[in-house]
Amino acid sequence: MDRRWQEHLDALKRFNAWEAEELRRRPTDYSRALAWLSEAWELAARYGPGEDATARRDRHLLEILETRRSLERARISP
């Protein structure tokens, strides 16, 4: 088996083990759930398939701009 593929499978196994343990300690409030999701996302991003840094930066910027537009639409005028 290709070394990179094996590394990817090993990373998935580590993530699955981590996720199973985290689910056993399921958060009891929203802030803990959000922290868990953030940690899960960062772990998945770190061990997932590689992404070009420029593409990641551009995607992140687009997400920020879309969030800003959504918040502006939701703003209630006095």
Backbone bond lengths (Angstrom), bond angles and torsions (degrees), N, CA, C in turn:
res aa  C-N    CA-C-N  psi(-1)  N-CA   C-N-CA  omega(-1)  CA-C   N-CA-C  phi
1 M - - - 1.450 - - 1.533 108.42 -
2 D 1.315 115.10 143.18 1.456 121.81 179.21 1.537 110.06 -58.76
3 R 1.320 117.12 138.05 1.464 122.64 -177.65 1.529 112.01 -58.53
4 R 1.334 117.06 -43.55 1.473 119.86 -178.70 1.525 111.02 -65.43
5 W 1.325 115.73 -38.03 1.468 119.37 179.25 1.533 109.32 -66.58
6 Q 1.321 117.02 -42.11 1.465 120.99 178.72 1.525 110.61 -63.00
7 E 1.335 117.19 -40.77 1.462 120.55 177.31 1.521 111.07 -62.68
8 H 1.317 115.77 -39.76 1.465 120.33 178.56 1.527 110.26 -64.48
9 L 1.334 117.51 -44.12 1.464 120.93 178.32 1.529 110.89 -63.26
10 D 1.322 116.65 -40.72 1.463 120.29 177.91 1.528 110.88 -62.96
11 A 1.327 116.88 -40.27 1.468 120.91 177.88 1.527 110.40 -64.43
12 L 1.321 117.22 -40.00 1.466 120.19 177.58 1.520 111.28 -63.93
13 K 1.310 117.35 -39.66 1.470 120.72 177.79 1.526 110.37 -63.17
14 R 1.337 116.98 -43.20 1.463 120.08 177.74 1.521 111.10 -62.74
15 F 1.329 116.22 -42.13 1.460 119.82 179.55 1.525 110.27 -64.86
16 N 1.329 117.82 -43.59 1.464 120.90 -179.97 1.524 111.28 -61.99
17 A 1.319 116.90 -40.18 1.465 120.03 177.91 1.524 110.33 -65.14
18 W 1.335 116.70 -43.71 1.463 120.88 178.49 1.529 110.43 -62.06
19 E 1.340 116.30 -45.47 1.464 120.40 -178.38 1.527 111.11 -62.99
20 A 1.332 117.94 -42.44 1.460 121.10 179.31 1.527 110.57 -60.62
21 E 1.335 116.54 -42.82 1.459 120.17 178.56 1.527 111.01 -65.05
22 E 1.316 117.02 -42.52 1.460 120.55 179.38 1.526 111.53 -64.13
23 L 1.327 117.27 -38.00 1.461 119.72 179.97 1.531 111.25 -67.50
24 R 1.323 116.77 -29.78 1.465 119.45 176.19 1.528 110.37 -66.91
25 R 1.326 115.71 -26.78 1.463 120.32 177.91 1.524 109.32 -108.13
26 R 1.311 116.25 47.33 1.463 122.76 -175.52 1.537 111.67 -51.47
27 P 1.322 116.53 133.27 1.472 119.90 -179.39 1.530 111.45 -62.91
28 T 1.317 114.36 150.24 1.460 119.57 -178.76 1.524 112.57 -103.98
29 D 1.310 118.10 -4.87 1.460 119.25 177.22 1.537 110.22 -142.63
30 Y 1.321 114.94 167.36 1.460 121.29 -173.55 1.525 112.82 -61.25
31 S 1.314 118.11 -43.84 1.463 119.83 -176.92 1.528 110.75 -63.75
32 R 1.331 117.46 -38.14 1.460 120.21 177.47 1.536 110.57 -68.94
33 A 1.334 116.24 -38.58 1.466 119.65 178.32 1.524 110.37 -63.62
34 L 1.318 117.00 -41.92 1.457 121.15 178.72 1.528 111.24 -64.57
35 A 1.304 116.89 -40.65 1.466 120.76 177.20 1.525 110.16 -63.21
36 W 1.334 116.68 -40.46 1.469 120.75 178.71 1.530 110.10 -63.64
37 L 1.316 117.17 -45.18 1.465 120.43 179.66 1.523 111.12 -62.65
38 S 1.317 116.46 -40.17 1.456 120.08 179.09 1.525 110.71 -63.64
39 E 1.316 116.52 -43.81 1.463 120.63 178.66 1.529 110.83 -64.38
40 A 1.324 116.39 -41.11 1.470 120.24 178.75 1.524 110.59 -63.60
41 W 1.323 117.17 -42.12 1.459 120.19 -179.78 1.528 110.82 -64.23
42 E 1.329 116.20 -44.54 1.461 119.23 -179.86 1.525 111.86 -64.02
43 L 1.329 116.61 -39.58 1.457 119.91 178.23 1.528 110.47 -64.97
44 A 1.319 116.66 -44.82 1.463 120.31 179.41 1.529 110.86 -63.58
45 A 1.328 117.02 -39.79 1.465 120.49 179.57 1.519 110.79 -66.43
46 R 1.333 116.66 -37.01 1.459 120.78 -178.41 1.524 112.28 -69.91
47 Y 1.343 117.16 -38.06 1.457 120.46 -174.61 1.523 113.68 -105.32
48 G 1.323 117.07 -1.65 1.456 120.05 -179.98 1.521 111.28 -78.37
49 P 1.328 115.66 -178.22 1.467 119.32 178.12 1.517 110.49 -57.26
50 G 1.308 115.61 144.76 1.454 120.26 -177.58 1.519 112.48 -62.54
51 E 1.313 115.12 147.42 1.457 120.70 177.25 1.522 107.05 -133.30
52 D 1.296 115.20 138.26 1.453 120.53 178.29 1.530 109.21 -58.21
53 A 1.330 116.67 134.53 1.462 121.29 -177.34 1.523 111.64 -60.30
54 T 1.326 117.33 -36.40 1.464 120.40 179.01 1.524 110.31 -66.62
55 A 1.319 116.93 -43.16 1.473 120.52 178.99 1.521 110.49 -63.53
56 R 1.334 117.34 -40.47 1.465 121.56 179.17 1.522 110.16 -64.05
57 R 1.353 116.45 -43.65 1.461 120.63 178.82 1.525 110.86 -62.09
58 D 1.342 116.76 -44.81 1.460 120.67 -179.59 1.527 111.40 -64.05
59 R 1.332 116.74 -41.28 1.465 120.65 179.34 1.521 109.71 -64.40
60 H 1.327 116.67 -42.13 1.464 120.81 179.45 1.527 110.86 -63.28
61 L 1.325 116.66 -42.76 1.458 120.80 178.70 1.532 110.70 -61.98
62 L 1.320 117.36 -43.05 1.467 120.25 177.86 1.524 111.74 -62.43
63 E 1.330 117.30 -38.79 1.464 120.65 177.00 1.523 111.18 -63.28
64 I 1.319 116.60 -41.49 1.466 120.56 178.66 1.532 110.33 -63.99
65 L 1.328 116.75 -44.89 1.465 120.09 -180.00 1.526 111.38 -63.93
66 E 1.324 117.36 -39.63 1.464 120.62 178.68 1.528 110.66 -66.58
67 T 1.308 117.29 -39.34 1.467 120.69 176.97 1.523 110.18 -63.64
68 R 1.325 116.40 -42.31 1.467 120.44 178.92 1.525 111.00 -62.33
69 R 1.348 116.94 -44.14 1.476 120.31 177.96 1.527 110.95 -62.15
70 S 1.325 116.49 -40.65 1.472 120.16 178.93 1.521 111.31 -63.55
71 L 1.325 116.57 -42.37 1.462 119.80 178.87 1.522 111.46 -66.20
72 E 1.329 117.10 -37.61 1.466 119.91 178.11 1.530 110.67 -65.30
73 R 1.330 117.75 -38.54 1.464 120.81 178.40 1.533 110.98 -67.43
74 A 1.337 115.48 -32.05 1.467 119.68 -177.35 1.530 113.34 -82.13
75 R 1.317 117.17 -13.70 1.454 121.13 -177.82 1.531 109.90 -63.08
76 I 1.295 115.20 133.49 1.472 120.60 179.85 1.515 108.39 -97.03
77 S 1.317 115.78 127.61 1.472 120.94 179.80 1.519 109.80 -79.28
78 P 1.342 116.92 141.26 1.480 120.64 179.54 1.512 111.33 -70.68
